[in-house]
Amino acid sequence: MIGSSCGDSSFVNRGVDDACSVVSANVVSNSNEESVSSYLVSAGGQRLYAPFDVPDVSKPVINQLFQNLEQGFIFYKEYSRLAGFDVRLGTEKKDDFGIIIIKYYTCSREGSNDFRSVSDSTVSKCKRRRTCSTRCGCRAKILLKLNMQKQYFVLKFDDLHNHALIDESGRQFLRASREMSISSRNFVFDAGKVNIGCSKSFSLMKEMVGGYSNVGATLRDFRNFNRDLKEYVGERDGQMLIDKFVGLQQRSSSFYYAYDLDEAGLLTKLFWADAIGQRNFDVYGDAVSFYATFDTNKYNMIFAPFTGVDNHDKCVTFAACLLSREDVTHYTWAFDHFSKAMGHHPVVIVTDQCPAMKIDVPSSFGSKDGLIASKHRLCMWHIMQKFPIKLGNRLCKETDFMEKMKRYIWSSHLEIDEFEQGWEAVIKEFNLDNNKWLSDMYDIRCSWIPAFF
């Protein structure tokens, strides 16, 4: 007789031989799990499965001793992995001193998710998570009891299941078989540093080890570890960063950093410059660009690097800072620490058209403390990006206006008179004499046109 693979297991008792007949066959359960195991057909027609390929040394036996519960749980968990099922923590009993004297470890499919007998009003208010449950009342378990020598021994062991067991090819997906190694954890952590998510890092790990079966964990395990890591860091991330800077300064006296906190103790300003950045500034620091246009996605702080160009036209970084606001106070603080870390002012500092920069640059990079004042220039790229916005896409993209204007804007070989004549000719050709924004840009031409540098 063939019964359901999930249901009542009240007939589970291997001591009653006349209630069951032993059969050996290949079985496919209702959950499409393949199992090659022995099963008993109870008097009620139910199949009761027992693992048959587990080594005897890995099987629990009655009166087997363990030094503690953890050792017993690890042993039963390894047995379940070889047998093809998962383990769940069961009930326990404690004495008057809070010491566990009886502990159950059961199959993960023990019990059911049915509601208890409660009033209809209570049921209507309960919110039940919509999930596919695999519990089917399995009675397989192990019972550990504390003896007089403070050791735990196996008091009871039931190895019959009322559901099919997982064969060897599918055991890699059991929770007992899934464990992230140290290398996997480090890989997820390092991938997160460069904004690689768990799904992408899991795919990369699969390619590195030669298949999903060799990863040793699932995508859900990767995501759970990443979640637990963030919870562990919590609100200590700012302090962890400061501690890292302290360690860098201890290893290199040239490393410079500074930070500031608000009244609540939260990090609002952070500046740092290493020895390589300071050395690059001494060599390539004639012109420094500072752009506070990079927003962090988690802390809502502005990442603003101090960058330059080397002799090979490659960008180099001199220093960087994190600021919680884009105002005069925060910019002044960053500029002052930049001058202190580098020891002198740059010849030219290039920024965008932020109104706060117009105030901060002359005050912070002025001629004070024996330092030569820096010249403030505006970034041509940022201004050129505004042309379609201020003048319209039709003029800038469907005519040759931009091509003619760039001849006089970008060229550093023109004299001032040549630029003036070229600008005026283009403005008259396209009837832009009354455009206020172009007039404002012309008034500050000394700050962004190369012909005036």
C-alpha positions in Angstrom: 0.0 0.0 0.0 1.2 3.5 -0.8 0.3 6.3 1.5 1.1 10.0 1.8 4.7 11.0 2.4 3.5 13.7 4.9 1.0 13.0 7.6 0.4 11.3 10.9 3.4 9.4 12.3 1.8 7.9 15.3 2.8 4.4 14.1 6.6 5.2 14.2 7.9 2.5 16.4 10.6 0.2 15.1 10.0 -2.2 18.0 6.7 -3.3 16.6 7.7 -5.6 13.8 4.2 -6.9 13.2 2.9 -3.3 12.4 5.3 -2.7 9.5 6.8 -4.6 6.6 10.3 -3.7 5.4 10.7 -2.7 1.7 13.7 -1.3 -0.3 13.0 0.8 -3.3 13.6 4.0 -5.1 11.0 6.6 -4.0 10.0 10.0 -5.3 8.1 12.1 -2.7 5.4 14.6 -3.3 7.9 17.5 -2.9 9.9 16.0 -5.9 12.8 15.1 -3.6 14.6 11.9 -4.8 15.6 9.4 -2.2 17.2 6.0 -2.3 16.5 4.6 1.2 14.7 1.9 3.1 11.2 2.5 4.1 8.6 0.8 6.3 5.0 0.5 5.4 3.0 0.9 8.6 -0.3 -0.8 9.3 -2.1 2.4 8.3 -0.4 2.3 4.9 2.2 5.1 5.6 5.7 5.0 4.4 8.4 5.5 7.1 11.8 6.2 5.7 15.1 5.3 7.4 18.6 6.2 6.1 20.7 3.2 5.1 24.0 4.6 3.8 25.2 6.3 7.0 28.4 4.8 8.5 27.8 3.2 11.9 30.4 5.5 13.5 28.2 8.5 12.6 25.0 7.1 13.9 23.8 8.0 17.4 23.4 5.1 19.8 21.6 4.9 23.1 23.8 5.9 26.1 26.3 7.6 23.9 28.1 10.3 26.0 28.8 14.0 25.0 30.7 16.5 27.1 28.2 19.2 26.4 25.1 20.0 24.3 27.0 21.7 21.6 29.1 18.6 21.0 25.9 16.5 20.9 24.3 18.9 18.4 27.3 18.9 16.1 27.3 15.1 16.1 23.6 14.9 15.3 23.9 17.6 12.7 26.6 15.7 10.9 24.5 12.6 11.0 21.5 14.4 9.5 23.7 15.7 6.7 24.8 12.2 5.8 21.3 10.9 6.2 19.7 13.6 4.0 17.6 15.8 6.3 18.0 19.0 8.3 17.9 19.5 12.1 16.0 21.9 14.2 16.4 22.8 17.9 13.6 21.2 19.9 12.2 21.7 23.4 14.3 21.6 26.6 13.8 21.2 30.3 15.8 23.0 33.0 16.3 22.4 36.7 15.9 24.9 39.5 19.3 26.4 38.8 18.6 27.0 35.1 20.8 24.1 33.9 19.4 22.2 30.9 18.8 18.6 31.9 16.8 17.4 28.9 17.2 18.6 25.3 15.5 17.6 22.1 16.9 17.9 18.6 14.3 17.1 15.9 14.0 16.9 12.2 13.3 20.2 10.5 10.0 18.9 9.2 8.7 18.1 12.7 5.4 19.7 13.8 3.0 21.8 11.6 2.1 25.4 10.9 -1.6 25.1 11.8 -3.3 27.7 14.0 -4.0 26.7 17.5 -7.6 26.7 18.7 -8.3 30.4 19.3 -11.4 32.5 19.0 -12.5 33.8 15.6 -11.8 37.4 16.6 -8.2 36.6 17.4 -7.7 34.7 14.1 -9.0 37.7 12.1 -6.5 40.0 13.7 -3.5 37.7 13.2 -1.2 38.2 10.2 0.2 35.0 8.9 3.2 35.0 6.6 2.5 33.5 3.3 5.1 30.8 2.9 5.4 27.3 1.7 5.9 25.1 4.8 7.7 21.8 4.6 6.6 20.6 8.1 4.7 17.4 8.0 4.7 16.1 11.6 8.0 14.1 11.3 8.8 12.3 14.6 12.5 11.7 14.0 14.6 13.1 16.9 17.3 12.6 19.5 16.9 13.2 23.2 19.9 14.1 25.3 19.8 14.0 29.1 22.2 15.2 31.8 23.7 12.6 34.1 25.3 12.8 37.5 28.8 13.4 35.9 27.5 16.6 34.2 27.6 14.9 30.8 24.8 14.4 28.3 23.9 10.9 27.1 21.5 9.7 24.4 18.3 8.7 26.1 16.2 8.2 23.0 16.9 8.1 19.3 14.2 7.8 16.5 15.5 7.6 13.0 12.3 7.0 11.1 10.9 9.8 8.9 7.5 10.1 7.4 9.0 11.9 4.3 11.5 11.0 1.7 15.2 11.8 2.4 17.6 13.7 0.2 20.0 11.7 -1.9 23.7 12.4 -2.2 23.4 14.8 -5.2 21.0 17.1 -3.3 22.6 17.1 0.2 24.8 20.1 -0.7 21.7 22.3 -0.4 20.8 21.2 3.1 21.3 23.7 5.8 23.6 21.3 7.6 25.9 21.2 4.5 25.9 24.9 3.9 28.5 26.9 5.7 30.4 29.9 4.5 34.1 29.4 4.8 36.6 32.1 5.8 37.5 32.7 2.2 33.9 33.1 1.2 33.3 35.6 4.0 36.4 37.6 3.1 35.3 37.6 -0.6 31.8 39.0 0.3 33.4 41.6 2.5 36.0 42.7 -0.1 33.4 42.7 -2.8 31.2 45.0 -0.8 34.1 47.5 -0.6 33.8 48.1 -4.4 30.0 48.1 -4.4 29.6 44.5 -5.7 26.4 43.1 -4.4 25.8 39.6 -3.0 24.2 38.3 -6.2 27.2 39.3 -8.3 29.8 38.1 -5.7 28.0 34.8 -5.6 28.2 34.4 -9.4 31.9 35.4 -9.3 32.6 32.8 -6.5 30.9 30.2 -8.6 33.2 30.9 -11.5 36.2 30.8 -9.3 35.5 27.4 -7.7 34.1 25.7 -10.8 30.4 25.5 -10.0 27.6 26.2 -7.6 28.1 22.8 -5.9 31.6 23.8 -4.9 30.7 27.2 -3.3 29.5 25.5 -0.1 26.7 28.0 0.4 23.7 29.5 -1.4 22.9 33.1 -2.4 20.7 33.4 0.6 23.7 32.5 2.8 25.7 35.3 1.1 22.9 37.8 1.8 22.5 36.7 5.4 26.2 37.1 6.1 26.2 40.5 4.5 23.2 41.5 6.6 24.8 40.1 9.8 28.0 42.0 9.0 26.2 45.3 8.7 24.3 44.7 11.9 27.5 43.9 13.7 29.1 47.1 12.5 26.0 49.1 13.3 26.7 52.6 14.5 30.4 51.9 15.1 31.4 52.4 11.5 32.6 56.0 12.1 34.7 54.9 15.1 36.1 52.0 13.0 37.2 54.4 10.3 38.9 56.7 12.9 40.7 53.7 14.5 41.9 52.7 11.0 43.4 56.2 10.5 45.0 56.0 13.9 46.7 52.7 12.8 47.8 54.3 9.5 49.4 57.2 11.3 51.2 54.9 13.7 52.7 53.1 10.8 53.5 56.3 8.8 54.1 59.5 10.6 53.4 61.4 7.3 49.8 60.3 7.3 47.5 63.2 8.1 43.9 63.1 9.2 41.4 65.3 11.0 37.8 64.9 11.9 35.0 66.8 13.6 31.8 65.6 15.5 28.5 67.3 16.1 26.7 67.6 19.5 25.3 64.1 19.1 28.7 62.6 18.6 28.2 61.9 14.9 30.9 62.3 12.3 30.3 65.5 10.2 33.8 66.3 8.8 36.7 64.0 7.9 39.9 64.9 6.0 42.9 62.6 5.2 46.0 62.7 3.1 48.7 60.0 2.9 52.4 60.2 2.2 51.9 59.4 -1.5 49.3 62.2 -1.9 51.6 64.7 -0.2 54.5 63.7 -2.4 52.3 64.0 -5.5 51.3 67.5 -4.4 54.9 68.6 -4.1 55.6 67.5 -7.7 52.2 68.1 -9.5 50.4 70.5 -7.1 50.6 73.7 -9.1 46.9 73.2 -10.2 44.4 71.5 -7.8 40.8 70.8 -8.6 38.2 70.4 -5.8 34.7 69.1 -6.7 32.1 68.4 -4.0 29.8 66.6 -6.4 29.9 63.0 -5.2 27.2 62.0 -2.8 27.5 58.9 -0.6 24.4 56.7 -0.9 24.2 55.6 2.8 25.5 58.4 5.0 24.3 61.4 2.9 27.8 62.9 3.1 29.7 64.6 0.3 32.9 63.0 -0.9 35.2 65.7 -2.2 38.7 64.8 -3.5 41.6 67.1 -4.1 43.0 66.0 -7.5 45.6 67.1 -10.1 47.3 66.0 -13.3 50.7 64.5 -13.6 53.2 64.8 -16.5 51.5 62.0 -18.4 48.1 63.7 -18.2 46.8 61.2 -15.7 44.8 62.2 -12.7 46.4 61.9 -9.3 44.8 62.4 -5.9 46.4 64.6 -3.3 43.8 64.3 -0.4 40.1 63.8 0.2 37.4 64.7 2.6 33.9 63.8 3.7 31.5 66.6 4.5 28.0 66.5 5.8 27.1 69.9 4.3 28.1 72.1 1.4 28.5 75.4 3.2 31.1 78.0 4.0 31.9 76.4 7.4 32.6 72.9 6.1 34.6 74.1 3.0 36.7 76.4 5.2 37.5 73.6 7.5 38.5 71.3 4.6 40.7 74.0 2.9 42.5 74.9 6.2 43.4 71.3 6.8 44.5 70.8 3.2 46.9 73.7 3.5 48.2 72.4 6.9 48.8 68.9 5.5 50.6 70.1 2.3 52.5 72.9 3.8 51.9 75.4 1.0 49.1 76.7 -1.2 48.6 75.6 -4.9 49.2 78.1 -7.6 45.7 77.6 -9.0 42.7 75.9 -7.5 39.8 75.0 -9.8 36.3 74.6 -8.5 32.7 74.7 -9.7 30.5 77.8 -9.4 29.3 77.0 -5.9 28.6 80.4 -4.1 30.3 79.1 -1.0 33.5 78.5 -2.9 33.6 82.1 -3.9 33.9 83.0 -0.2 36.0 80.1 1.0 38.8 80.1 -1.6 40.0 83.7 -1.1 39.9 83.4 2.7 41.5 79.9 3.0 44.0 80.2 0.2 44.9 83.8 0.6 48.3 85.3 1.4 48.6 84.5 5.1 51.1 82.9 7.4 53.8 83.6 4.8 52.0 81.6 2.1 51.4 82.8 -1.4 47.8 83.3 -2.4 46.2 80.9 -4.8 44.4 81.9 -8.0 40.8 80.8 -8.1 39.6 79.4 -11.5 36.2 77.9 -12.5 35.9 74.6 -14.2 35.3 75.0 -17.9 33.7 71.5 -18.2 31.0 72.4 -15.7 30.2 75.6 -17.4 30.1 74.0 -20.9 27.7 71.4 -19.5 25.3 74.2 -18.8 25.1 75.6 -22.3 22.3 73.2 -23.5 20.4 73.8 -20.3 20.6 77.6 -20.4 20.4 78.1 -24.2 18.3 75.1 -25.3 19.1 71.9 -27.0 17.9 73.1 -30.4 20.6 75.8 -30.6 23.4 73.8 -29.1 22.8 70.5 -30.8 21.1 71.3 -34.1 23.3 74.2 -35.2 27.0 74.8 -35.4 26.8 77.3 -32.4 28.8 75.1 -30.0 31.5 74.3 -32.6 32.2 78.0 -33.3 32.0 78.9 -29.6 34.5 76.1 -28.6 37.1 77.5 -31.0 37.5 80.6 -28.7 36.7 79.0 -25.4 38.9 75.9 -25.3 42.0 77.3 -27.1 44.8 78.3 -24.8 46.8 79.8 -27.8 44.6 82.8 -28.5 45.3 86.3 -27.3 42.7 88.2 -25.4 41.8 90.4 -28.4 41.3 87.3 -30.5 38.9 85.9 -28.0 37.0 89.1 -27.6 36.4 89.4 -31.3 35.5 85.8 -31.7 33.0 85.8 -28.8 31.3 88.9 -30.1 31.1 87.6 -33.6 29.4 84.3 -32.5 27.0 86.2 -30.2 25.9 88.5 -33.0 25.6 85.7 -35.5 23.1 83.8 -33.4 21.3 86.9 -31.9 22.3 86.2 -28.3 23.1 89.8 -27.2 20.3 89.9 -24.7 20.9 86.5 -23.1 21.5 87.2 -19.4 23.3 84.0 -18.6 25.9 84.5 -21.5 26.4 88.0 -20.3 27.1 86.8 -16.8 29.6 84.2 -18.1 31.3 86.9 -20.2 31.6 89.2 -17.1 33.6 86.4 -15.2 35.5 85.3 -18.3 38.8 85.9 -16.5 38.0 83.0 -14.2 37.3 80.3 -16.8 38.6 81.3 -20.3 42.2 80.0 -20.9 43.1 83.1 -23.0 43.1 85.1 -19.7 45.2 82.7 -17.7 
